Amino acid sequence: MPSHEPSRPRHPPLSARPVSLPPHDVLARRALDSPLLCDALSLARWSGPATPVTSGGVPGIDDARSAISRFSLWPHDLSGRIEERVTWLGGLHSAAEVAHFVVPWSAALRLGLVRIDGSLARPHPDLERRIRDPEQVLEWWFHEFEHTIAHARGDLARPHDPGPGTTGPDLLPEVLRFLYEAPDGHRPDLDTLAATALTGPPPPAAPGLPRTTDLLLHVLWQLSDTGAVALDHHPDGEGEDRCTVELTGLGRYGVRLLLLEVGIHAPLVDTLAEACASRFLDALAVLPFEERSPEAAAWLDRRGSDEALRQITEVVRGPGLALRRWVAAQVLNNTSSELEPRLRALLTSPRATEACLAAMVLLSSGMLGQRGIDHLLAEYGPWVVVDMVAAAMSPDGSALPAFLAADDTPDVDRLLLVGADPHVVGAHPDALMVLDGLVHHHPDPDAAARARELAVRLRVGGRSTDGP
């Protein structure tokens, strides 16, 4: 079966897609390498054996200058020339003026990496042992991840009077959930995130106020210090700077904990074997194609082929479930030789969606001769094609050209656009959506024209009322 994936993630409100996570020791190493926690630990060690602090718990300016130089805690916009850095350091009057110092220092205090006794700061006496404990490191990291989300500032114009929708708590939760639901490796740009992830009203546009994408970039830069997101700046084809965003494995770990905290089901991939058929198929649909077979094998092993078929056929009936049926066909193809008699019986089902599913499995099973394949395609070809195209379509249709060019895609032109009975095609609930997609995205202009003619015939003549 074709392996193309939808380009835009979808999720029910109280359930997140299943994800895979690295082992905790790997996540802990990544947490220790994240800029914020790495700098906080460096400052904690640096504070030993004891460092004088002010009444506000901040080292004096001379000590702060030493730490800034030693750990390169410079502002991003400061040139790398030594003389400019020396001049900048000399103009400082308080360590609190340097965000790149005071942010990790404050984190070290919050996490207990540094203890203050009177006017002296010292490393926690058990610091080195605690660093070797992955669970402790992840606890530290998650605390700062939450703190950054809650305190990230996005308002660039009025930092002391943030307007609605301009702070981290306003912007980040929906963005992080969107990135969590996206396929692994998904890297949307800021415009896409602002348009698709932020569903609420944008901050009011007014002269002198930053755009939503600018606000979003500002809070994401702050979150990137935790290692939860990776930002990549590169010029696009027109020479403009383009920033893409990716949720890292560490970020996926943090977002999953946030989802669990608010009662949202956020399963890990290795829990899918126990899932019901509908949840299993929908979860499999958002996994990379190459990761599906092991999960399908575990799910089938728990049930056996006959019970698996029974459970699957109960949850693939009805409109809007083309993607679920497509994934179901991939799962059942793993055990099609055992199910051949039952699949052939399903071909006579009064429910077109079940018969179409059986036809898809048999057609891709390798068990049929050419005569059998031709017979099934003659009877079920239009439905199979509409179902597969509907399952492969992204909301904007941009995935269609790649799907149509794939080697294992059925002959859409021959099976659907030339000689197919309009009543058979029109009985499929997604027929018009698929035909309109072919009109706009089929690489062959003649095929696109035939799709337009068929869509017009369906609209003029009415569509069959036969249920799927």
TORDORO-598095 format. One record per residue (C-alpha): z, x, y; chain; residue in three letters; residue number from 0. Coordinates in steps of 0.001 Angstrom, whole numbers. Last residue first. Layout:
[r [Z,X,Y],"A","ALA",NUM] ...
# end
This chain:
[r [2968,-21522,3264],"A","PRO",467] [r [2682,-25096,4485],"A","GLY",466] [r [-673,-26877,4524],"A","ASP",465] [r [-1284,-28143,8040],"A","THR",464] [r [-4672,-26482,8224],"A","SER",463] [r [-5711,-25319,11657],"A","ARG",462] [r [-7751,-27173,14188],"A","GLY",461] [r [-11527,-27177,14504],"A","GLY",460] [r [-11673,-25804,18022],"A","VAL",459] [r [-8871,-23266,17676],"A","ARG",458] [r [-9928,-22166,14202],"A","LEU",457] [r [-13582,-21908,15203],"A","ARG",456] [r [-12669,-19901,18326],"A","VAL",455] [r [-10607,-17477,16231],"A","ALA",454] [r [-13564,-17056,13838],"A","LEU",453] [r [-15942,-16254,16702],"A","GLU",452] [r [-13490,-13750,18225],"A","ARG",451] [r [-13021,-12005,14859],"A","ALA",450] [r [-16801,-11788,14514],"A","ARG",449] [r [-17001,-10144,17951],"A","ALA",448] [r [-14289,-7637,17014],"A","ALA",447] [r [-16211,-6802,13841],"A","ALA",446] [r [-19364,-6180,15889],"A","ASP",445] [r [-17430,-4043,18399],"A","PRO",444] [r [-16071,-1794,15607],"A","ASP",443] [r [-12824,-85,16692],"A","PRO",442] [r [-10836,-3331,16221],"A","HIS",441] [r [-8211,-3473,18985],"A","HIS",440] [r [-8803,-6477,21256],"A","HIS",439] [r [-10588,-8890,18934],"A","VAL",438] [r [-8643,-7625,15929],"A","LEU",437] [r [-5374,-8491,17647],"A","GLY",436] [r [-6683,-11953,18497],"A","ASP",435] [r [-7622,-12422,14845],"A","LEU",434] [r [-4156,-11350,13699],"A","VAL",433] [r [-2325,-13676,16091],"A","MET",432] [r [-4668,-16516,15160],"A","LEU",431] [r [-4036,-16062,11434],"A","ALA",430] [r [-247,-15678,11558],"A","ASP",429] [r [621,-19070,10033],"A","PRO",428] [r [-1994,-18632,7260],"A","HIS",427] [r [-3710,-21958,6637],"A","ALA",426] [r [-6387,-21002,9147],"A","GLY",425] [r [-7795,-18366,6798],"A","VAL",424] [r [-8221,-20836,3950],"A","VAL",423] [r [-9664,-23499,6263],"A","HIS",422] [r [-11953,-20911,7864],"A","PRO",421] [r [-13449,-20097,4429],"A","ASP",420] [r [-14257,-16377,4489],"A","ALA",419] [r [-17969,-15542,4740],"A","GLY",418] [r [-17720,-12385,6814],"A","VAL",417] [r [-14601,-11845,8941],"A","LEU",416] [r [-11801,-11815,6382],"A","LEU",415] [r [-12762,-10017,3173],"A","LEU",414] [r [-15845,-8119,4347],"A","ARG",413] [r [-14610,-7107,7809],"A","ASP",412] [r [-11054,-6390,6742],"A","VAL",411] [r [-12095,-4102,3891],"A","ASP",410] [r [-8616,-3445,2528],"A","PRO",409] [r [-6557,-588,4029],"A","THR",408] [r [-5895,2265,1584],"A","ASP",407] [r [-7992,4880,3391],"A","ASP",406] [r [-6415,4194,6765],"A","ALA",405] [r [-8781,3508,9696],"A","ALA",404] [r [-7725,-138,10085],"A","LEU",403] [r [-4063,818,10223],"A","PHE",402] [r [-4657,3567,12790],"A","ALA",401] [r [-6669,1175,14986],"A","PRO",400] [r [-4029,-1574,14605],"A","LEU",399] [r [-940,330,15768],"A","ALA",398] [r [-1642,-373,19462],"A","SER",397] [r [-1495,-4142,18922],"A","GLY",396] [r [962,-4601,21806],"A","ASP",395] [r [3698,-6134,19646],"A","PRO",394] [r [2957,-3741,16759],"A","SER",393] [r [810,-5016,13922],"A","MET",392] [r [1264,-3717,10387],"A","ALA",391] [r [2833,-6852,8921],"A","ALA",390] [r [264,-9118,10563],"A","ALA",389] [r [-2549,-6887,9249],"A","VAL",388] [r [-1116,-7052,5727],"A","MET",387] [r [-653,-10822,5756],"A","ASP",386] [r [-4072,-11503,7260],"A","VAL",385] [r [-5699,-9236,4671],"A","VAL",384] [r [-3840,-10738,1716],"A","VAL",383] [r [-4611,-14259,2892],"A","TRP",382] [r [-8320,-13522,3269],"A","PRO",381] [r [-8479,-11730,-106],"A","GLY",380] [r [-6682,-14386,-2174],"A","TYR",379] [r [-9496,-16099,-4097],"A","GLU",378] [r [-12378,-13639,-3849],"A","ALA",377] [r [-9988,-10687,-3745],"A","LEU",376] [r [-8281,-11847,-6925],"A","LEU",375] [r [-11562,-12221,-8802],"A","HIS",374] [r [-12943,-8896,-7538],"A","ASP",373] [r [-9786,-7097,-8687],"A","ILE",372] [r [-9976,-8711,-12122],"A","GLY",371] [r [-13622,-7713,-12524],"A","ARG",370] [r [-12877,-4185,-11341],"A","GLN",369] [r [-10180,-3755,-13960],"A","GLY",368] [r [-6589,-4566,-13170],"A","LEU",367] [r [-3441,-2596,-14038],"A","MET",366] [r [-3642,-149,-11107],"A","GLY",365] [r [-715,-1934,-9474],"A","SER",364] [r [-2139,-2279,-5945],"A","SER",363] [r [-4081,-5478,-6605],"A","LEU",362] [r [-1329,-6862,-8826],"A","LEU",361] [r [1326,-6425,-6136],"A","VAL",360] [r [-825,-7917,-3387],"A","MET",359] [r [-1816,-10872,-5606],"A","ALA",358] [r [1819,-11630,-6448],"A","ALA",357] [r [2710,-11604,-2745],"A","LEU",356] [r [-242,-13894,-1934],"A","CYS",355] [r [862,-16346,-4629],"A","ALA",354] [r [4391,-16350,-3191],"A","GLU",353] [r [3129,-16891,388],"A","THR",352] [r [737,-19637,-711],"A","ALA",351] [r [3507,-21789,-2152],"A","ARG",350] [r [1882,-24037,-4761],"A","PRO",349] [r [2362,-21151,-7226],"A","SER",348] [r [-690,-20437,-9396],"A","THR",347] [r [-678,-16703,-8668],"A","LEU",346] [r [3022,-16710,-9580],"A","LEU",345] [r [2098,-16944,-13261],"A","ALA",344] [r [112,-13715,-12982],"A","ARG",343] [r [3178,-12060,-11417],"A","LEU",342] [r [5372,-13336,-14233],"A","ARG",341] [r [3057,-11910,-16913],"A","PRO",340] [r [2704,-8552,-15069],"A","GLU",339] [r [6417,-8041,-14377],"A","LEU",338] [r [7131,-5025,-16568],"A","GLU",337] [r [3981,-3252,-15365],"A","SER",336] [r [4812,-4161,-11754],"A","SER",335] [r [8122,-2284,-11670],"A","THR",334] [r [7633,102,-8757],"A","ASN",333] [r [4973,-2269,-7351],"A","ASN",332] [r [7795,-4736,-6798],"A","LEU",331] [r [9240,-2614,-3994],"A","VAL",330] [r [5911,-2085,-2211],"A","GLN",329] [r [5115,-5784,-2521],"A","ALA",328] [r [8509,-6628,-1017],"A","ALA",327] [r [7736,-4341,1934],"A","VAL",326] [r [4567,-6322,2625],"A","TRP",325] [r [6384,-9603,2081],"A","ARG",324] [r [9063,-8629,4624],"A","ARG",323] [r [6404,-7567,7117],"A","LEU",322] [r [4607,-10892,6707],"A","ALA",321] [r [7782,-12915,7257],"A","LEU",320] [r [6862,-14861,10372],"A","GLY",319] [r [5943,-18017,8482],"A","PRO",318] [r [7586,-19147,5256],"A","GLY",317] [r [8609,-17860,1882],"A","ARG",316] [r [9647,-14228,1408],"A","VAL",315] [r [13364,-14802,688],"A","VAL",314] [r [13315,-16736,-2595],"A","GLU",313] [r [10483,-14603,-4012],"A","THR",312] [r [12685,-11518,-3641],"A","ILE",311] [r [15657,-12856,-5580],"A","GLN",310] [r [13521,-14009,-8513],"A","ARG",309] [r [11523,-10768,-8563],"A","LEU",308] [r [14713,-8690,-8596],"A","ALA",307] [r [16129,-10831,-11397],"A","GLU",306] [r [13040,-10195,-13535],"A","ASP",305] [r [12826,-6463,-12741],"A","SER",304] [r [16434,-5521,-13435],"A","GLY",303] [r [19246,-6117,-10986],"A","ARG",302] [r [21192,-2924,-10202],"A","ARG",301] [r [18264,-690,-11186],"A","ASP",300] [r [15997,-2534,-8739],"A","LEU",299] [r [18214,-1655,-5760],"A","TRP",298] [r [18478,1998,-6809],"A","ALA",297] [r [14709,2263,-7311],"A","ALA",296] [r [14008,605,-3937],"A","ALA",295] [r [16289,3079,-2149],"A","GLU",294] [r [14583,6039,-3833],"A","PRO",293] [r [11117,4601,-3032],"A","SER",292] [r [11797,3791,625],"A","ARG",291] [r [12419,7247,2068],"A","GLU",290] [r [8733,8270,2221],"A","GLU",289] [r [7857,5203,4282],"A","PHE",288] [r [10394,5997,6997],"A","PRO",287] [r [13082,3303,7033],"A","LEU",286] [r [12764,277,9296],"A","VAL",285] [r [11176,-1974,6671],"A","ALA",284] [r [13779,-988,4065],"A","LEU",283] [r [16477,-2704,6106],"A","ALA",282] [r [14475,-5938,6281],"A","ASP",281] [r [13871,-5802,2517],"A","LEU",280] [r [17537,-5124,1698],"A","PHE",279] [r [18889,-7727,4116],"A","ARG",278] [r [16634,-10387,2597],"A","SER",277] [r [17312,-9338,-1003],"A","ALA",276] [r [21100,-9155,-732],"A","CYS",275] [r [22580,-5689,-248],"A","ALA",274] [r [24409,-3759,-2986],"A","GLU",273] [r [21750,-1058,-3399],"A","ALA",272] [r [21567,-757,382],"A","LEU",271] [r [24888,1109,787],"A","THR",270] [r [23269,4571,620],"A","ASP",269] [r [21314,3857,3775],"A","VAL",268] [r [24396,3496,5922],"A","LEU",267] [r [25277,52,7164],"A","PRO",266] [r [25996,-966,10764],"A","ALA",265] [r [27422,-4510,10745],"A","HIS",264] [r [28514,-5223,14306],"A","ILE",263] [r [32248,-5848,14772],"A","GLY",262] [r [32782,-4247,18180],"A","VAL",261] [r [34253,-1028,16773],"A","GLU",260] [r [31549,-880,14097],"A","LEU",259] [r [28869,-740,16772],"A","LEU",258] [r [30680,2053,18630],"A","LEU",257] [r [31047,4011,15396],"A","LEU",256] [r [27303,3632,14760],"A","ARG",255] [r [26558,4823,18284],"A","VAL",254] [r [28525,8016,17693],"A","GLY",253] [r [26881,8910,14364],"A","TYR",252] [r [23434,8154,15779],"A","ARG",251] [r [24244,10423,18723],"A","GLY",250] [r [25130,13252,16352],"A","LEU",249] [r [21863,12705,14500],"A","GLY",248] [r [20116,12905,17869],"A","THR",247] [r [18865,9938,19885],"A","LEU",246] [r [15581,10935,21497],"A","GLU",245] [r [14427,10643,25107],"A","VAL",244] [r [11110,11531,26708],"A","THR",243] [r [10648,12795,30258],"A","CYS",242] [r [7185,12979,31789],"A","ARG",241] [r [6309,15172,34782],"A","ASP",240] [r [2893,14267,36173],"A","GLU",239] [r [-126,16482,35472],"A","GLY",238] [r [-2407,13602,34571],"A","GLU",237] [r [-2262,14186,30817],"A","GLY",236] [r [1527,14212,30859],"A","ASP",235] [r [3635,17152,31941],"A","PRO",234] [r [6734,17960,29881],"A","HIS",233] [r [10440,17224,30079],"A","HIS",232] [r [12328,16672,26830],"A","ASP",231] [r [15732,15016,26814],"A","LEU",230] [r [17887,15093,23677],"A","ALA",229] [r [20630,12515,23276],"A","VAL",228] [r [24093,12637,21706],"A","ALA",227] [r [24632,16349,22392],"A","GLY",226] [r [27658,15599,24594],"A","THR",225] [r [25979,17284,27573],"A","ASP",224] [r [23034,14925,27017],"A","SER",223] [r [25263,12053,28172],"A","LEU",222] [r [25329,13410,31716],"A","GLN",221] [r [21564,13885,31711],"A","TRP",220] [r [21250,10351,30334],"A","LEU",219] [r [23247,9015,33291],"A","VAL",218] [r [20883,10596,35845],"A","HIS",217] [r [17724,9743,33882],"A","LEU",216] [r [18737,6085,33831],"A","LEU",215] [r [19398,6026,37557],"A","LEU",214] [r [15998,7591,38196],"A","ASP",213] [r [14324,5122,35808],"A","THR",212] [r [16042,2219,37572],"A","THR",211] [r [14627,3355,40910],"A","ARG",210] [r [16892,4949,43513],"A","PRO",209] [r [17980,3202,46711],"A","LEU",208] [r [16698,4355,50112],"A","GLY",207] [r [14600,1277,50760],"A","PRO",206] [r [15625,-1572,48459],"A","ALA",205] [r [15004,-2537,44873],"A","ALA",204] [r [17839,-4609,43461],"A","PRO",203] [r [19306,-3131,40284],"A","PRO",202] [r [17341,-4316,37266],"A","PRO",201] [r [18029,-7754,35746],"A","PRO",200] [r [19226,-7527,32150],"A","GLY",199] [r [17032,-6572,29197],"A","THR",198] [r [17339,-2821,29632],"A","LEU",197] [r [15796,-1493,26407],"A","ALA",196] [r [12188,-2547,26887],"A","THR",195] [r [11126,-1779,30456],"A","ALA",194] [r [13688,888,31347],"A","ALA",193] [r [13260,2593,27994],"A","LEU",192] [r [9471,2518,28237],"A","THR",191] [r [9570,3949,31770],"A","ASP",190] [r [11981,6671,30644],"A","LEU",189] [r [9757,7881,27831],"A","ASP",188] [r [10213,6826,24228],"A","PRO",187] [r [10872,9457,21555],"A","ARG",186] [r [11193,7930,18064],"A","HIS",185] [r [12132,10679,15571],"A","GLY",184] [r [13902,8282,13242],"A","ASP",183] [r [12598,4750,13715],"A","PRO",182] [r [14125,2822,16643],"A","ALA",181] [r [17267,741,16091],"A","GLU",180] [r [19560,3514,17353],"A","TYR",179] [r [17332,4152,20381],"A","LEU",178] [r [17545,482,21394],"A","PHE",177] [r [21314,453,20830],"A","ARG",176] [r [21665,3573,22992],"A","LEU",175] [r [19632,2053,25819],"A","VAL",174] [r [21564,-1214,25674],"A","GLU",173] [r [24910,600,25870],"A","PRO",172] [r [23822,3195,28487],"A","LEU",171] [r [22885,1321,31656],"A","LEU",170] [r [25842,-741,32810],"A","ASP",169] [r [28636,1390,31319],"A","PRO",168] [r [26905,4486,32768],"A","GLY",167] [r [26691,3130,36290],"A","THR",166] [r [23991,1533,38457],"A","THR",165] [r [23714,-2055,37220],"A","GLY",164] [r [25753,-3500,40072],"A","PRO",163] [r [26180,-1207,43088],"A","GLY",162] [r [28178,1980,43120],"A","PRO",161] [r [30217,2595,46270],"A","ASP",160] [r [31434,6197,46298],"A","HIS",159] [r [28222,7695,44889],"A","PRO",158] [r [26049,5711,47299],"A","ARG",157] [r [22445,6833,46843],"A","ALA",156] [r [22443,8308,43362],"A","LEU",155] [r [24264,5532,41544],"A","ASP",154] [r [24188,6475,37862],"A","GLY",153] [r [27726,7600,37227],"A","ARG",152] [r [28879,8307,33699],"A","ALA",151] [r [32505,7220,33304],"A","HIS",150] [r [32496,4818,30340],"A","ALA",149] [r [29598,6485,28528],"A","ILE",148] [r [31106,9926,29073],"A","THR",147] [r [34527,8818,27840],"A","HIS",146] [r [33047,7310,24676],"A","GLU",145] [r [31213,10542,23848],"A","PHE",144] [r [34302,12533,24834],"A","GLU",143] [r [36460,10660,22297],"A","HIS",142] [r [33664,10890,19739],"A","PHE",141] [r [33601,14689,20034],"A","TRP",140] [r [37321,15133,19651],"A","TRP",139] [r [37392,12875,16579],"A","GLU",138] [r [34375,14717,15207],"A","LEU",137] [r [36214,18035,15585],"A","VAL",136] [r [39321,16644,13877],"A","GLN",135] [r [37270,15307,10976],"A","GLU",134] [r [35456,18641,10611],"A","PRO",133] [r [38740,20659,10409],"A","ASP",132] [r [37999,24325,11269],"A","ARG",131] [r [38606,23698,14982],"A","ILE",130] [r [42089,22434,14111],"A","ARG",129] [r [43041,25800,12622],"A","ARG",128] [r [41901,27640,15741],"A","GLU",127] [r [43758,25294,18111],"A","LEU",126] [r [47182,25321,16467],"A","ASP",125] [r [49056,26751,19468],"A","PRO",124] [r [47072,24526,21864],"A","HIS",123] [r [45627,26912,24426],"A","PRO",122] [r [47855,27577,27459],"A","ARG",121] [r [48065,26271,31025],"A","ALA",120] [r [50918,27362,33291],"A","LEU",119] [r [52527,25568,36262],"A","SER",118] [r [55111,23628,34271],"A","GLY",117] [r [53837,23643,30715],"A","ASP",116] [r [50233,22558,30562],"A","ILE",115] [r [48602,22294,27153],"A","ARG",114] [r [44933,22987,26468],"A","VAL",113] [r [42931,21692,23523],"A","LEU",112] [r [44858,18448,23913],"A","GLY",111] [r [41713,16333,23996],"A","LEU",110] [r [42254,15108,27543],"A","ARG",109] [r [43108,18624,28792],"A","LEU",108] [r [40022,20238,27234],"A","ALA",107] [r [37901,17384,28603],"A","ALA",106] [r [39287,18024,32090],"A","SER",105] [r [38267,21679,31757],"A","TRP",104] [r [34823,20629,30497],"A","PRO",103] [r [34292,18437,33598],"A","VAL",102] [r [36067,20793,36066],"A","VAL",101] [r [33775,23743,35444],"A","PHE",100] [r [30293,22233,35551],"A","HIS",99] [r [31545,19817,38211],"A","ALA",98] [r [32441,22668,40571],"A","VAL",97] [r [34343,21416,43639],"A","GLU",96] [r [37537,20932,41605],"A","ALA",95] [r [37726,24713,41243],"A","ALA",94] [r [38681,24840,44913],"A","SER",93] [r [37577,26778,48003],"A","HIS",92] [r [34124,27883,46924],"A","LEU",91] [r [31971,29810,49410],"A","GLY",90] [r [32327,33111,47571],"A","GLY",89] [r [30985,31556,44406],"A","LEU",88] [r [27802,30444,46200],"A","TRP",87] [r [27239,33869,47738],"A","THR",86] [r [27686,35562,44371],"A","VAL",85] [r [25335,33048,42755],"A","ARG",84] [r [22684,33681,45384],"A","GLU",83] [r [23005,37468,44950],"A","GLU",82] [r [22647,37161,41166],"A","ILE",81] [r [19323,35336,41271],"A","ARG",80] [r [19325,32531,38689],"A","GLY",79] [r [18821,29836,41293],"A","SER",78] [r [21381,27058,41440],"A","LEU",77] [r [19948,23589,40740],"A","ASP",76] [r [21606,23165,37361],"A","HIS",75] [r [25070,23973,38745],"A","PRO",74] [r [26563,27099,37169],"A","TRP",73] [r [29054,27187,34297],"A","LEU",72] [r [27670,30487,33034],"A","SER",71] [r [30637,31101,30671],"A","PHE",70] [r [31878,34371,32202],"A","ARG",69] [r [30747,33611,35741],"A","SER",68] [r [32345,30165,35845],"A","ILE",67] [r [35462,31489,34127],"A","ALA",66] [r [35958,34277,36695],"A","SER",65] [r [35336,31928,39602],"A","ARG",64] [r [37907,29525,38148],"A","ALA",63] [r [40493,32276,37911],"A","ASP",62] [r [39936,33139,41576],"A","ASP",61] [r [39959,29478,42632],"A","ILE",60] [r [43224,28607,40970],"A","GLY",59] [r [43228,26779,37669],"A","PRO",58] [r [43348,22961,37729],"A","VAL",57] [r [46363,20904,36599],"A","GLY",56] [r [46653,18883,39816],"A","GLY",55] [r [49838,20735,40814],"A","SER",54] [r [47773,23905,40642],"A","THR",53] [r [47320,25983,37522],"A","VAL",52] [r [48408,29467,36413],"A","PRO",51] [r [46739,30662,33194],"A","THR",50] [r [48615,31641,30029],"A","ALA",49] [r [47822,33604,26837],"A","PRO",48] [r [45343,32145,26899],"A","GLY",47] [r [43239,30016,29257],"A","SER",46] [r [40018,31560,27927],"A","TRP",45] [r [40536,29895,24538],"A","ARG",44] [r [40752,26468,26175],"A","ALA",43] [r [37860,27309,28495],"A","LEU",42] [r [35620,28164,25545],"A","SER",41] [r [36754,25028,23715],"A","LEU",40] [r [35816,22826,26683],"A","ALA",39] [r [32499,24672,27094],"A","ASP",38] [r [31539,24063,23431],"A","CYS",37] [r [32725,20447,23636],"A","LEU",36] [r [30540,19724,26671],"A","LEU",35] [r [27478,21756,25670],"A","PRO",34] [r [27220,20520,22062],"A","SER",33] [r [27529,23408,19592],"A","ASP",32] [r [30938,22279,18303],"A","LEU",31] [r [29498,18810,17824],"A","ALA",30] [r [26585,20223,15832],"A","ARG",29] [r [29016,22036,13557],"A","ARG",28] [r [31007,18810,13150],"A","ALA",27] [r [27878,16859,12248],"A","LEU",26] [r [27098,19384,9500],"A","VAL",25] [r [30669,19173,8163],"A","ASP",24] [r [30491,15404,8333],"A","HIS",23] [r [27432,15211,6091],"A","PRO",22] [r [24174,14234,7836],"A","PRO",21] [r [23662,10544,8589],"A","LEU",20] [r [21177,8007,7232],"A","SER",19] [r [20632,4730,8993],"A","VAL",18] [r [20630,1074,8044],"A","PRO",17] [r [19390,-1123,10883],"A","ARG",16] [r [22033,-2870,12902],"A","ALA",15] [r [23451,-6317,12249],"A","SER",14] [r [25049,-8852,14553],"A","LEU",13] [r [22210,-9423,17017],"A","PRO",12] [r [19341,-9201,14515],"A","PRO",11] [r [17173,-6118,14961],"A","HIS",10] [r [13657,-5180,15996],"A","ARG",9] [r [12264,-1723,16587],"A","PRO",8] [r [8894,-1222,18289],"A","ARG",7] [r [6074,815,16816],"A","SER",6] [r [5762,-1134,13567],"A","PRO",5] [r [5149,1276,10697],"A","GLU",4] [r [1986,2247,8856],"A","HIS",3] [r [2377,2981,5148],"A","SER",2] [r [-570,1228,3583],"A","PRO",1] [r [0,0,0],"A","MET",0] 
# end
